[in-house]
Amino acid sequence: MTVSDISTFKKRINEARANKKRLELIANDLSTAYPEDSYASMMHQDLMNRIEEL
């Protein structure tokens, strides 16, 4: 996962902040695109926690 990839995903997350369905799609994209990347895994878990709070 490159710095550019991280920036792209963070931008998408900020744009979808309160939209549960969009956050779920982003979380799925992260786990699909970077299944073995530890930072992507951490971002995915953070998103899942945010989704649960909505």
ModelCIF file with pLDDT and N, C-alpha, C, O atoms, coordinates in Angstrom:
data_MODEL
#
_entry.id   MODEL 
#
_entity.id                         1 
_entity.type                       polymer 
_entity.pdbx_number_of_molecules   1 
#
_entity_poly.entity_id                      1 
_entity_poly.type                           'polypeptide(L)' 
_entity_poly.nstd_linkage                   no 
_entity_poly.nstd_monomer                   no 
_entity_poly.pdbx_seq_one_letter_code       MTVSDISTFKKRINEARANKKRLELIANDLSTAYPEDSYASMMHQDLMNRIEEL 
_entity_poly.pdbx_seq_one_letter_code_can   MTVSDISTFKKRINEARANKKRLELIANDLSTAYPEDSYASMMHQDLMNRIEEL 
_entity_poly.pdbx_strand_id                 A 
#
loop_
_entity_poly_seq.entity_id 
_entity_poly_seq.num 
_entity_poly_seq.mon_id 
_entity_poly_seq.hetero 
1 1  MET n 
1 2  THR n 
1 3  VAL n 
1 4  SER n 
1 5  ASP n 
1 6  ILE n 
1 7  SER n 
1 8  THR n 
1 9  PHE n 
1 10 LYS n 
1 11 LYS n 
1 12 ARG n 
1 13 ILE n 
1 14 ASN n 
1 15 GLU n 
1 16 ALA n 
1 17 ARG n 
1 18 ALA n 
1 19 ASN n 
1 20 LYS n 
1 21 LYS n 
1 22 ARG n 
1 23 LEU n 
1 24 GLU n 
1 25 LEU n 
1 26 ILE n 
1 27 ALA n 
1 28 ASN n 
1 29 ASP n 
1 30 LEU n 
1 31 SER n 
1 32 THR n 
1 33 ALA n 
1 34 TYR n 
1 35 PRO n 
1 36 GLU n 
1 37 ASP n 
1 38 SER n 
1 39 TYR n 
1 40 ALA n 
1 41 SER n 
1 42 MET n 
1 43 MET n 
1 44 HIS n 
1 45 GLN n 
1 46 ASP n 
1 47 LEU n 
1 48 MET n 
1 49 ASN n 
1 50 ARG n 
1 51 ILE n 
1 52 GLU n 
1 53 GLU n 
1 54 LEU n 
#
_struct_asym.id          A 
_struct_asym.entity_id   1 
#
loop_
_ma_qa_metric.id 
_ma_qa_metric.mode 
_ma_qa_metric.name 
_ma_qa_metric.software_group_id 
_ma_qa_metric.type 
1 global pLDDT . pLDDT 
2 local  pLDDT . pLDDT 
#
_ma_qa_metric_global.metric_id      1 
_ma_qa_metric_global.metric_value   89.07 
_ma_qa_metric_global.model_id       1 
_ma_qa_metric_global.ordinal_id     1 
#
loop_
_ma_qa_metric_local.label_asym_id 
_ma_qa_metric_local.label_comp_id 
_ma_qa_metric_local.label_seq_id 
_ma_qa_metric_local.metric_id 
_ma_qa_metric_local.metric_value 
_ma_qa_metric_local.model_id 
_ma_qa_metric_local.ordinal_id 
A MET 1  2 83.00 1 1  
A THR 2  2 89.00 1 2  
A VAL 3  2 87.00 1 3  
A SER 4  2 90.00 1 4  
A ASP 5  2 89.00 1 5  
A ILE 6  2 89.00 1 6  
A SER 7  2 90.00 1 7  
A THR 8  2 90.00 1 8  
A PHE 9  2 89.00 1 9  
A LYS 10 2 88.00 1 10 
A LYS 11 2 90.00 1 11 
A ARG 12 2 89.00 1 12 
A ILE 13 2 86.00 1 13 
A ASN 14 2 85.00 1 14 
A GLU 15 2 86.00 1 15 
A ALA 16 2 85.00 1 16 
A ARG 17 2 78.00 1 17 
A ALA 18 2 77.00 1 18 
A ASN 19 2 86.00 1 19 
A LYS 20 2 87.00 1 20 
A LYS 21 2 87.00 1 21 
A ARG 22 2 89.00 1 22 
A LEU 23 2 88.00 1 23 
A GLU 24 2 91.00 1 24 
A LEU 25 2 91.00 1 25 
A ILE 26 2 90.00 1 26 
A ALA 27 2 92.00 1 27 
A ASN 28 2 92.00 1 28 
A ASP 29 2 92.00 1 29 
A LEU 30 2 91.00 1 30 
A SER 31 2 90.00 1 31 
A THR 32 2 93.00 1 32 
A ALA 33 2 93.00 1 33 
A TYR 34 2 92.00 1 34 
A PRO 35 2 91.00 1 35 
A GLU 36 2 93.00 1 36 
A ASP 37 2 93.00 1 37 
A SER 38 2 92.00 1 38 
A TYR 39 2 92.00 1 39 
A ALA 40 2 91.00 1 40 
A SER 41 2 93.00 1 41 
A MET 42 2 92.00 1 42 
A MET 43 2 91.00 1 43 
A HIS 44 2 93.00 1 44 
A GLN 45 2 93.00 1 45 
A ASP 46 2 90.00 1 46 
A LEU 47 2 89.00 1 47 
A MET 48 2 92.00 1 48 
A ASN 49 2 92.00 1 49 
A ARG 50 2 86.00 1 50 
A ILE 51 2 88.00 1 51 
A GLU 52 2 89.00 1 52 
A GLU 53 2 85.00 1 53 
A LEU 54 2 81.00 1 54 
#
loop_
_atom_site.group_PDB 
_atom_site.id 
_atom_site.type_symbol 
_atom_site.label_atom_id 
_atom_site.label_alt_id 
_atom_site.label_comp_id 
_atom_site.label_asym_id 
_atom_site.label_entity_id 
_atom_site.label_seq_id 
_atom_site.pdbx_PDB_ins_code 
_atom_site.Cartn_x 
_atom_site.Cartn_y 
_atom_site.Cartn_z 
_atom_site.occupancy 
_atom_site.B_iso_or_equiv 
_atom_site.pdbx_formal_charge 
_atom_site.auth_seq_id 
_atom_site.auth_comp_id 
_atom_site.auth_asym_id 
_atom_site.auth_atom_id 
_atom_site.pdbx_PDB_model_num 
ATOM 1   N N  . MET A 1 1  ? 0.852   -1.170 0.000  1.00 83.00 ? 1  MET A N  1 
ATOM 2   C CA . MET A 1 1  ? 0.000   0.000  0.000  1.00 83.00 ? 1  MET A CA 1 
ATOM 3   C C  . MET A 1 1  ? 0.899   1.234  0.000  1.00 83.00 ? 1  MET A C  1 
ATOM 4   O O  . MET A 1 1  ? 1.706   1.423  0.910  1.00 83.00 ? 1  MET A O  1 
ATOM 5   N N  . THR A 1 2  ? 0.755   2.057  -1.009 1.00 89.00 ? 2  THR A N  1 
ATOM 6   C CA . THR A 1 2  ? 1.599   3.239  -1.144 1.00 89.00 ? 2  THR A CA 1 
ATOM 7   C C  . THR A 1 2  ? 0.976   4.441  -0.426 1.00 89.00 ? 2  THR A C  1 
ATOM 8   O O  . THR A 1 2  ? -0.184  4.406  -0.017 1.00 89.00 ? 2  THR A O  1 
ATOM 9   N N  . VAL A 1 3  ? 1.751   5.474  -0.286 1.00 87.00 ? 3  VAL A N  1 
ATOM 10  C CA . VAL A 1 3  ? 1.257   6.711  0.324  1.00 87.00 ? 3  VAL A CA 1 
ATOM 11  C C  . VAL A 1 3  ? 0.087   7.262  -0.498 1.00 87.00 ? 3  VAL A C  1 
ATOM 12  O O  . VAL A 1 3  ? -0.884  7.776  0.060  1.00 87.00 ? 3  VAL A O  1 
ATOM 13  N N  . SER A 1 4  ? 0.184   7.154  -1.790 1.00 90.00 ? 4  SER A N  1 
ATOM 14  C CA . SER A 1 4  ? -0.895  7.610  -2.672 1.00 90.00 ? 4  SER A CA 1 
ATOM 15  C C  . SER A 1 4  ? -2.174  6.816  -2.433 1.00 90.00 ? 4  SER A C  1 
ATOM 16  O O  . SER A 1 4  ? -3.267  7.383  -2.410 1.00 90.00 ? 4  SER A O  1 
ATOM 17  N N  . ASP A 1 5  ? -2.036  5.495  -2.256 1.00 89.00 ? 5  ASP A N  1 
ATOM 18  C CA . ASP A 1 5  ? -3.199  4.651  -1.978 1.00 89.00 ? 5  ASP A CA 1 
ATOM 19  C C  . ASP A 1 5  ? -3.848  5.055  -0.658 1.00 89.00 ? 5  ASP A C  1 
ATOM 20  O O  . ASP A 1 5  ? -5.071  5.155  -0.561 1.00 89.00 ? 5  ASP A O  1 
ATOM 21  N N  . ILE A 1 6  ? -3.025  5.282  0.343  1.00 89.00 ? 6  ILE A N  1 
ATOM 22  C CA . ILE A 1 6  ? -3.530  5.679  1.661  1.00 89.00 ? 6  ILE A CA 1 
ATOM 23  C C  . ILE A 1 6  ? -4.274  6.998  1.541  1.00 89.00 ? 6  ILE A C  1 
ATOM 24  O O  . ILE A 1 6  ? -5.363  7.147  2.096  1.00 89.00 ? 6  ILE A O  1 
ATOM 25  N N  . SER A 1 7  ? -3.707  7.944  0.833  1.00 90.00 ? 7  SER A N  1 
ATOM 26  C CA . SER A 1 7  ? -4.332  9.249  0.646  1.00 90.00 ? 7  SER A CA 1 
ATOM 27  C C  . SER A 1 7  ? -5.684  9.109  -0.052 1.00 90.00 ? 7  SER A C  1 
ATOM 28  O O  . SER A 1 7  ? -6.660  9.752  0.335  1.00 90.00 ? 7  SER A O  1 
ATOM 29  N N  . THR A 1 8  ? -5.734  8.278  -1.064 1.00 90.00 ? 8  THR A N  1 
ATOM 30  C CA . THR A 1 8  ? -6.978  8.057  -1.801 1.00 90.00 ? 8  THR A CA 1 
ATOM 31  C C  . THR A 1 8  ? -8.051  7.480  -0.891 1.00 90.00 ? 8  THR A C  1 
ATOM 32  O O  . THR A 1 8  ? -9.189  7.950  -0.896 1.00 90.00 ? 8  THR A O  1 
ATOM 33  N N  . PHE A 1 9  ? -7.694  6.464  -0.111 1.00 89.00 ? 9  PHE A N  1 
ATOM 34  C CA . PHE A 1 9  ? -8.680  5.865  0.778  1.00 89.00 ? 9  PHE A CA 1 
ATOM 35  C C  . PHE A 1 9  ? -9.111  6.828  1.876  1.00 89.00 ? 9  PHE A C  1 
ATOM 36  O O  . PHE A 1 9  ? -10.291 6.866  2.227  1.00 89.00 ? 9  PHE A O  1 
ATOM 37  N N  . LYS A 1 10 ? -8.187  7.604  2.426  1.00 88.00 ? 10 LYS A N  1 
ATOM 38  C CA . LYS A 1 10 ? -8.551  8.579  3.458  1.00 88.00 ? 10 LYS A CA 1 
ATOM 39  C C  . LYS A 1 10 ? -9.501  9.636  2.898  1.00 88.00 ? 10 LYS A C  1 
ATOM 40  O O  . LYS A 1 10 ? -10.429 10.066 3.583  1.00 88.00 ? 10 LYS A O  1 
ATOM 41  N N  . LYS A 1 11 ? -9.270  10.051 1.660  1.00 90.00 ? 11 LYS A N  1 
ATOM 42  C CA . LYS A 1 11 ? -10.169 11.020 1.022  1.00 90.00 ? 11 LYS A CA 1 
ATOM 43  C C  . LYS A 1 11 ? -11.559 10.420 0.866  1.00 90.00 ? 11 LYS A C  1 
ATOM 44  O O  . LYS A 1 11 ? -12.555 11.078 1.165  1.00 90.00 ? 11 LYS A O  1 
ATOM 45  N N  . ARG A 1 12 ? -11.634 9.189  0.407  1.00 89.00 ? 12 ARG A N  1 
ATOM 46  C CA . ARG A 1 12 ? -12.931 8.519  0.241  1.00 89.00 ? 12 ARG A CA 1 
ATOM 47  C C  . ARG A 1 12 ? -13.646 8.375  1.588  1.00 89.00 ? 12 ARG A C  1 
ATOM 48  O O  . ARG A 1 12 ? -14.860 8.562  1.674  1.00 89.00 ? 12 ARG A O  1 
ATOM 49  N N  . ILE A 1 13 ? -12.894 8.046  2.631  1.00 86.00 ? 13 ILE A N  1 
ATOM 50  C CA . ILE A 1 13 ? -13.475 7.890  3.968  1.00 86.00 ? 13 ILE A CA 1 
ATOM 51  C C  . ILE A 1 13 ? -14.041 9.220  4.444  1.00 86.00 ? 13 ILE A C  1 
ATOM 52  O O  . ILE A 1 13 ? -15.157 9.266  4.960  1.00 86.00 ? 13 ILE A O  1 
ATOM 53  N N  . ASN A 1 14 ? -13.293 10.293 4.279  1.00 85.00 ? 14 ASN A N  1 
ATOM 54  C CA . ASN A 1 14 ? -13.775 11.606 4.709  1.00 85.00 ? 14 ASN A CA 1 
ATOM 55  C C  . ASN A 1 14 ? -15.026 12.027 3.958  1.00 85.00 ? 14 ASN A C  1 
ATOM 56  O O  . ASN A 1 14 ? -15.930 12.623 4.543  1.00 85.00 ? 14 ASN A O  1 
ATOM 57  N N  . GLU A 1 15 ? -15.087 11.727 2.679  1.00 86.00 ? 15 GLU A N  1 
ATOM 58  C CA . GLU A 1 15 ? -16.257 12.073 1.877  1.00 86.00 ? 15 GLU A CA 1 
ATOM 59  C C  . GLU A 1 15 ? -17.486 11.258 2.276  1.00 86.00 ? 15 GLU A C  1 
ATOM 60  O O  . GLU A 1 15 ? -18.614 11.728 2.130  1.00 86.00 ? 15 GLU A O  1 
ATOM 61  N N  . ALA A 1 16 ? -17.279 10.053 2.772  1.00 85.00 ? 16 ALA A N  1 
ATOM 62  C CA . ALA A 1 16 ? -18.381 9.152  3.108  1.00 85.00 ? 16 ALA A CA 1 
ATOM 63  C C  . ALA A 1 16 ? -18.656 9.095  4.604  1.00 85.00 ? 16 ALA A C  1 
ATOM 64  O O  . ALA A 1 16 ? -19.382 8.215  5.066  1.00 85.00 ? 16 ALA A O  1 
ATOM 65  N N  . ARG A 1 17 ? -18.097 10.002 5.349  1.00 78.00 ? 17 ARG A N  1 
ATOM 66  C CA . ARG A 1 17 ? -18.071 9.972  6.805  1.00 78.00 ? 17 ARG A CA 1 
ATOM 67  C C  . ARG A 1 17 ? -19.353 9.450  7.469  1.00 78.00 ? 17 ARG A C  1 
ATOM 68  O O  . ARG A 1 17 ? -19.272 8.582  8.339  1.00 78.00 ? 17 ARG A O  1 
ATOM 69  N N  . ALA A 1 18 ? -20.515 9.947  7.090  1.00 77.00 ? 18 ALA A N  1 
ATOM 70  C CA . ALA A 1 18 ? -21.752 9.562  7.771  1.00 77.00 ? 18 ALA A CA 1 
ATOM 71  C C  . ALA A 1 18 ? -22.616 8.618  6.934  1.00 77.00 ? 18 ALA A C  1 
ATOM 72  O O  . ALA A 1 18 ? -23.763 8.356  7.293  1.00 77.00 ? 18 ALA A O  1 
ATOM 73  N N  . ASN A 1 19 ? -22.095 8.118  5.855  1.00 86.00 ? 19 ASN A N  1 
ATOM 74  C CA . ASN A 1 19 ? -22.866 7.253  4.977  1.00 86.00 ? 19 ASN A CA 1 
ATOM 75  C C  . ASN A 1 19 ? -22.419 5.805  5.190  1.00 86.00 ? 19 ASN A C  1 
ATOM 76  O O  . ASN A 1 19 ? -21.377 5.385  4.688  1.00 86.00 ? 19 ASN A O  1 
ATOM 77  N N  . LYS A 1 20 ? -23.212 5.061  5.932  1.00 87.00 ? 20 LYS A N  1 
ATOM 78  C CA . LYS A 1 20 ? -22.850 3.695  6.328  1.00 87.00 ? 20 LYS A CA 1 
ATOM 79  C C  . LYS A 1 20 ? -22.566 2.802  5.119  1.00 87.00 ? 20 LYS A C  1 
ATOM 80  O O  . LYS A 1 20 ? -21.576 2.071  5.114  1.00 87.00 ? 20 LYS A O  1 
ATOM 81  N N  . LYS A 1 21 ? -23.407 2.852  4.116  1.00 87.00 ? 21 LYS A N  1 
ATOM 82  C CA . LYS A 1 21 ? -23.241 1.982  2.941  1.00 87.00 ? 21 LYS A CA 1 
ATOM 83  C C  . LYS A 1 21 ? -21.939 2.297  2.208  1.00 87.00 ? 21 LYS A C  1 
ATOM 84  O O  . LYS A 1 21 ? -21.220 1.383  1.803  1.00 87.00 ? 21 LYS A O  1 
ATOM 85  N N  . ARG A 1 22 ? -21.630 3.582  2.036  1.00 89.00 ? 22 ARG A N  1 
ATOM 86  C CA . ARG A 1 22 ? -20.383 3.958  1.355  1.00 89.00 ? 22 ARG A CA 1 
ATOM 87  C C  . ARG A 1 22 ? -19.170 3.532  2.173  1.00 89.00 ? 22 ARG A C  1 
ATOM 88  O O  . ARG A 1 22 ? -18.172 3.087  1.607  1.00 89.00 ? 22 ARG A O  1 
ATOM 89  N N  . LEU A 1 23 ? -19.241 3.660  3.493  1.00 88.00 ? 23 LEU A N  1 
ATOM 90  C CA . LEU A 1 23 ? -18.131 3.221  4.343  1.00 88.00 ? 23 LEU A CA 1 
ATOM 91  C C  . LEU A 1 23 ? -17.928 1.710  4.234  1.00 88.00 ? 23 LEU A C  1 
ATOM 92  O O  . LEU A 1 23 ? -16.792 1.236  4.221  1.00 88.00 ? 23 LEU A O  1 
ATOM 93  N N  . GLU A 1 24 ? -19.025 0.955  4.157  1.00 91.00 ? 24 GLU A N  1 
ATOM 94  C CA . GLU A 1 24 ? -18.918 -0.490 3.990  1.00 91.00 ? 24 GLU A CA 1 
ATOM 95  C C  . GLU A 1 24 ? -18.236 -0.841 2.667  1.00 91.00 ? 24 GLU A C  1 
ATOM 96  O O  . GLU A 1 24 ? -17.412 -1.753 2.613  1.00 91.00 ? 24 GLU A O  1 
ATOM 97  N N  . LEU A 1 25 ? -18.579 -0.120 1.609  1.00 91.00 ? 25 LEU A N  1 
ATOM 98  C CA . LEU A 1 25 ? -17.947 -0.367 0.307  1.00 91.00 ? 25 LEU A CA 1 
ATOM 99  C C  . LEU A 1 25 ? -16.446 -0.079 0.358  1.00 91.00 ? 25 LEU A C  1 
ATOM 100 O O  . LEU A 1 25 ? -15.646 -0.833 -0.195 1.00 91.00 ? 25 LEU A O  1 
ATOM 101 N N  . ILE A 1 26 ? -16.072 1.008  1.019  1.00 90.00 ? 26 ILE A N  1 
ATOM 102 C CA . ILE A 1 26 ? -14.656 1.350  1.139  1.00 90.00 ? 26 ILE A CA 1 
ATOM 103 C C  . ILE A 1 26 ? -13.919 0.290  1.950  1.00 90.00 ? 26 ILE A C  1 
ATOM 104 O O  . ILE A 1 26 ? -12.811 -0.107 1.589  1.00 90.00 ? 26 ILE A O  1 
ATOM 105 N N  . ALA A 1 27 ? -14.522 -0.168 3.040  1.00 92.00 ? 27 ALA A N  1 
ATOM 106 C CA . ALA A 1 27 ? -13.907 -1.212 3.860  1.00 92.00 ? 27 ALA A CA 1 
ATOM 107 C C  . ALA A 1 27 ? -13.695 -2.483 3.032  1.00 92.00 ? 27 ALA A C  1 
ATOM 108 O O  . ALA A 1 27 ? -12.646 -3.121 3.124  1.00 92.00 ? 27 ALA A O  1 
ATOM 109 N N  . ASN A 1 28 ? -14.685 -2.843 2.233  1.00 92.00 ? 28 ASN A N  1 
ATOM 110 C CA . ASN A 1 28 ? -14.555 -4.025 1.374  1.00 92.00 ? 28 ASN A CA 1 
ATOM 111 C C  . ASN A 1 28 ? -13.468 -3.831 0.323  1.00 92.00 ? 28 ASN A C  1 
ATOM 112 O O  . ASN A 1 28 ? -12.719 -4.761 0.026  1.00 92.00 ? 28 ASN A O  1 
ATOM 113 N N  . ASP A 1 29 ? -13.378 -2.621 -0.244 1.00 92.00 ? 29 ASP A N  1 
ATOM 114 C CA . ASP A 1 29 ? -12.323 -2.335 -1.221 1.00 92.00 ? 29 ASP A CA 1 
ATOM 115 C C  . ASP A 1 29 ? -10.947 -2.491 -0.593 1.00 92.00 ? 29 ASP A C  1 
ATOM 116 O O  . ASP A 1 29 ? -10.040 -3.056 -1.204 1.00 92.00 ? 29 ASP A O  1 
ATOM 117 N N  . LEU A 1 30 ? -10.793 -1.992 0.625  1.00 91.00 ? 30 LEU A N  1 
ATOM 118 C CA . LEU A 1 30 ? -9.502  -2.106 1.314  1.00 91.00 ? 30 LEU A CA 1 
ATOM 119 C C  . LEU A 1 30 ? -9.098  -3.562 1.515  1.00 91.00 ? 30 LEU A C  1 
ATOM 120 O O  . LEU A 1 30 ? -7.970  -3.949 1.211  1.00 91.00 ? 30 LEU A O  1 
ATOM 121 N N  . SER A 1 31 ? -10.021 -4.359 2.026  1.00 90.00 ? 31 SER A N  1 
ATOM 122 C CA . SER A 1 31 ? -9.674  -5.750 2.319  1.00 90.00 ? 31 SER A CA 1 
ATOM 123 C C  . SER A 1 31 ? -9.473  -6.572 1.048  1.00 90.00 ? 31 SER A C  1 
ATOM 124 O O  . SER A 1 31 ? -8.727  -7.552 1.052  1.00 90.00 ? 31 SER A O  1 
ATOM 125 N N  . THR A 1 32 ? -10.130 -6.180 -0.030 1.00 93.00 ? 32 THR A N  1 
ATOM 126 C CA . THR A 1 32 ? -9.962  -6.884 -1.303 1.00 93.00 ? 32 THR A CA 1 
ATOM 127 C C  . THR A 1 32 ? -8.662  -6.481 -1.999 1.00 93.00 ? 32 THR A C  1 
ATOM 128 O O  . THR A 1 32 ? -7.934  -7.332 -2.509 1.00 93.00 ? 32 THR A O  1 
ATOM 129 N N  . ALA A 1 33 ? -8.381  -5.192 -2.016 1.00 93.00 ? 33 ALA A N  1 
ATOM 130 C CA . ALA A 1 33 ? -7.206  -4.695 -2.736 1.00 93.00 ? 33 ALA A CA 1 
ATOM 131 C C  . ALA A 1 33 ? -5.900  -5.005 -2.011 1.00 93.00 ? 33 ALA A C  1 
ATOM 132 O O  . ALA A 1 33 ? -4.872  -5.230 -2.649 1.00 93.00 ? 33 ALA A O  1 
ATOM 133 N N  . TYR A 1 34 ? -5.940  -5.016 -0.686 1.00 92.00 ? 34 TYR A N  1 
ATOM 134 C CA . TYR A 1 34 ? -4.715  -5.202 0.103  1.00 92.00 ? 34 TYR A CA 1 
ATOM 135 C C  . TYR A 1 34 ? -4.943  -6.236 1.209  1.00 92.00 ? 34 TYR A C  1 
ATOM 136 O O  . TYR A 1 34 ? -4.900  -5.895 2.391  1.00 92.00 ? 34 TYR A O  1 
ATOM 137 N N  . PRO A 1 35 ? -5.184  -7.485 0.837  1.00 91.00 ? 35 PRO A N  1 
ATOM 138 C CA . PRO A 1 35 ? -5.550  -8.496 1.837  1.00 91.00 ? 35 PRO A CA 1 
ATOM 139 C C  . PRO A 1 35 ? -4.461  -8.808 2.862  1.00 91.00 ? 35 PRO A C  1 
ATOM 140 O O  . PRO A 1 35 ? -4.772  -9.274 3.958  1.00 91.00 ? 35 PRO A O  1 
ATOM 141 N N  . GLU A 1 36 ? -3.200  -8.566 2.533  1.00 93.00 ? 36 GLU A N  1 
ATOM 142 C CA . GLU A 1 36 ? -2.121  -8.919 3.454  1.00 93.00 ? 36 GLU A CA 1 
ATOM 143 C C  . GLU A 1 36 ? -1.337  -7.708 3.950  1.00 93.00 ? 36 GLU A C  1 
ATOM 144 O O  . GLU A 1 36 ? -0.263  -7.860 4.532  1.00 93.00 ? 36 GLU A O  1 
ATOM 145 N N  . ASP A 1 37 ? -1.867  -6.510 3.723  1.00 93.00 ? 37 ASP A N  1 
ATOM 146 C CA . ASP A 1 37 ? -1.188  -5.283 4.138  1.00 93.00 ? 37 ASP A CA 1 
ATOM 147 C C  . ASP A 1 37 ? -1.656  -4.902 5.541  1.00 93.00 ? 37 ASP A C  1 
ATOM 148 O O  . ASP A 1 37 ? -2.855  -4.752 5.773  1.00 93.00 ? 37 ASP A O  1 
ATOM 149 N N  . SER A 1 38 ? -0.728  -4.747 6.468  1.00 92.00 ? 38 SER A N  1 
ATOM 150 C CA . SER A 1 38 ? -1.096  -4.478 7.859  1.00 92.00 ? 38 SER A CA 1 
ATOM 151 C C  . SER A 1 38 ? -1.748  -3.109 8.045  1.00 92.00 ? 38 SER A C  1 
ATOM 152 O O  . SER A 1 38 ? -2.658  -2.971 8.863  1.00 92.00 ? 38 SER A O  1 
ATOM 153 N N  . TYR A 1 39 ? -1.300  -2.097 7.302  1.00 92.00 ? 39 TYR A N  1 
ATOM 154 C CA . TYR A 1 39 ? -1.910  -0.779 7.439  1.00 92.00 ? 39 TYR A CA 1 
ATOM 155 C C  . TYR A 1 39 ? -3.330  -0.789 6.869  1.00 92.00 ? 39 TYR A C  1 
ATOM 156 O O  . TYR A 1 39 ? -4.233  -0.179 7.442  1.00 92.00 ? 39 TYR A O  1 
ATOM 157 N N  . ALA A 1 40 ? -3.527  -1.472 5.755  1.00 91.00 ? 40 ALA A N  1 
ATOM 158 C CA . ALA A 1 40 ? -4.871  -1.593 5.182  1.00 91.00 ? 40 ALA A CA 1 
ATOM 159 C C  . ALA A 1 40 ? -5.781  -2.339 6.150  1.00 91.00 ? 40 ALA A C  1 
ATOM 160 O O  . ALA A 1 40 ? -6.955  -1.995 6.288  1.00 91.00 ? 40 ALA A O  1 
ATOM 161 N N  . SER A 1 41 ? -5.256  -3.342 6.810  1.00 93.00 ? 41 SER A N  1 
ATOM 162 C CA . SER A 1 41 ? -6.032  -4.088 7.792  1.00 93.00 ? 41 SER A CA 1 
ATOM 163 C C  . SER A 1 41 ? -6.451  -3.189 8.953  1.00 93.00 ? 41 SER A C  1 
ATOM 164 O O  . SER A 1 41 ? -7.581  -3.269 9.435  1.00 93.00 ? 41 SER A O  1 
ATOM 165 N N  . MET A 1 42 ? -5.532  -2.335 9.397  1.00 92.00 ? 42 MET A N  1 
ATOM 166 C CA . MET A 1 42 ? -5.835  -1.405 10.477 1.00 92.00 ? 42 MET A CA 1 
ATOM 167 C C  . MET A 1 42 ? -6.905  -0.401 10.037 1.00 92.00 ? 42 MET A C  1 
ATOM 168 O O  . MET A 1 42 ? -7.824  -0.102 10.799 1.00 92.00 ? 42 MET A O  1 
ATOM 169 N N  . MET A 1 43 ? -6.786  0.119  8.810  1.00 91.00 ? 43 MET A N  1 
ATOM 170 C CA . MET A 1 43 ? -7.789  1.053  8.294  1.00 91.00 ? 43 MET A CA 1 
ATOM 171 C C  . MET A 1 43 ? -9.146  0.364  8.174  1.00 91.00 ? 43 MET A C  1 
ATOM 172 O O  . MET A 1 43 ? -10.179 0.955  8.486  1.00 91.00 ? 43 MET A O  1 
ATOM 173 N N  . HIS A 1 44 ? -9.137  -0.885 7.721  1.00 93.00 ? 44 HIS A N  1 
ATOM 174 C CA . HIS A 1 44 ? -10.375 -1.652 7.599  1.00 93.00 ? 44 HIS A CA 1 
ATOM 175 C C  . HIS A 1 44 ? -11.042 -1.800 8.962  1.00 93.00 ? 44 HIS A C  1 
ATOM 176 O O  . HIS A 1 44 ? -12.249 -1.592 9.087  1.00 93.00 ? 44 HIS A O  1 
ATOM 177 N N  . GLN A 1 45 ? -10.277 -2.154 9.970  1.00 93.00 ? 45 GLN A N  1 
ATOM 178 C CA . GLN A 1 45 ? -10.834 -2.316 11.312 1.00 93.00 ? 45 GLN A CA 1 
ATOM 179 C C  . GLN A 1 45 ? -11.391 -1.002 11.849 1.00 93.00 ? 45 GLN A C  1 
ATOM 180 O O  . GLN A 1 45 ? -12.446 -0.982 12.483 1.00 93.00 ? 45 GLN A O  1 
ATOM 181 N N  . ASP A 1 46 ? -10.683 0.092  11.595 1.00 90.00 ? 46 ASP A N  1 
ATOM 182 C CA . ASP A 1 46 ? -11.167 1.408  12.008 1.00 90.00 ? 46 ASP A CA 1 
ATOM 183 C C  . ASP A 1 46 ? -12.508 1.726  11.345 1.00 90.00 ? 46 ASP A C  1 
ATOM 184 O O  . ASP A 1 46 ? -13.424 2.231  11.994 1.00 90.00 ? 46 ASP A O  1 
ATOM 185 N N  . LEU A 1 47 ? -12.614 1.429  10.061 1.00 89.00 ? 47 LEU A N  1 
ATOM 186 C CA . LEU A 1 47 ? -13.874 1.660  9.357  1.00 89.00 ? 47 LEU A CA 1 
ATOM 187 C C  . LEU A 1 47 ? -14.995 0.801  9.931  1.00 89.00 ? 47 LEU A C  1 
ATOM 188 O O  . LEU A 1 47 ? -16.116 1.277  10.110 1.00 89.00 ? 47 LEU A O  1 
ATOM 189 N N  . MET A 1 48 ? -14.699 -0.452 10.217 1.00 92.00 ? 48 MET A N  1 
ATOM 190 C CA . MET A 1 48 ? -15.733 -1.330 10.777 1.00 92.00 ? 48 MET A CA 1 
ATOM 191 C C  . MET A 1 48 ? -16.212 -0.789 12.124 1.00 92.00 ? 48 MET A C  1 
ATOM 192 O O  . MET A 1 48 ? -17.400 -0.867 12.438 1.00 92.00 ? 48 MET A O  1 
ATOM 193 N N  . ASN A 1 49 ? -15.299 -0.246 12.914 1.00 92.00 ? 49 ASN A N  1 
ATOM 194 C CA . ASN A 1 49 ? -15.689 0.350  14.193 1.00 92.00 ? 49 ASN A CA 1 
ATOM 195 C C  . ASN A 1 49 ? -16.567 1.583  13.986 1.00 92.00 ? 49 ASN A C  1 
ATOM 196 O O  . ASN A 1 49 ? -17.542 1.781  14.712 1.00 92.00 ? 49 ASN A O  1 
ATOM 197 N N  . ARG A 1 50 ? -16.223 2.411  12.996 1.00 86.00 ? 50 ARG A N  1 
ATOM 198 C CA . ARG A 1 50 ? -17.038 3.587  12.692 1.00 86.00 ? 50 ARG A CA 1 
ATOM 199 C C  . ARG A 1 50 ? -18.443 3.182  12.241 1.00 86.00 ? 50 ARG A C  1 
ATOM 200 O O  . ARG A 1 50 ? -19.437 3.793  12.633 1.00 86.00 ? 50 ARG A O  1 
ATOM 201 N N  . ILE A 1 51 ? -18.501 2.142  11.413 1.00 88.00 ? 51 ILE A N  1 
ATOM 202 C CA . ILE A 1 51 ? -19.786 1.675  10.903 1.00 88.00 ? 51 ILE A CA 1 
ATOM 203 C C  . ILE A 1 51 ? -20.661 1.195  12.056 1.00 88.00 ? 51 ILE A C  1 
ATOM 204 O O  . ILE A 1 51 ? -21.860 1.475  12.079 1.00 88.00 ? 51 ILE A O  1 
ATOM 205 N N  . GLU A 1 52 ? -20.087 0.490  12.996 1.00 89.00 ? 52 GLU A N  1 
ATOM 206 C CA . GLU A 1 52 ? -20.852 0.008  14.148 1.00 89.00 ? 52 GLU A CA 1 
ATOM 207 C C  . GLU A 1 52 ? -21.408 1.164  14.978 1.00 89.00 ? 52 GLU A C  1 
ATOM 208 O O  . GLU A 1 52 ? -22.480 1.045  15.571 1.00 89.00 ? 52 GLU A O  1 
ATOM 209 N N  . GLU A 1 53 ? -20.671 2.298  15.022 1.00 85.00 ? 53 GLU A N  1 
ATOM 210 C CA . GLU A 1 53 ? -21.111 3.439  15.792 1.00 85.00 ? 53 GLU A CA 1 
ATOM 211 C C  . GLU A 1 53 ? -22.248 4.203  15.140 1.00 85.00 ? 53 GLU A C  1 
ATOM 212 O O  . GLU A 1 53 ? -22.955 4.953  15.813 1.00 85.00 ? 53 GLU A O  1 
ATOM 213 N N  . LEU A 1 54 ? -22.438 4.020  13.816 1.00 81.00 ? 54 LEU A N  1 
ATOM 214 C CA . LEU A 1 54 ? -23.498 4.740  13.106 1.00 81.00 ? 54 LEU A CA 1 
ATOM 215 C C  . LEU A 1 54 ? -24.867 4.160  13.391 1.00 81.00 ? 54 LEU A C  1 
ATOM 216 O O  . LEU A 1 54 ? -25.867 4.653  12.869 1.00 81.00 ? 54 LEU A O  1 
#
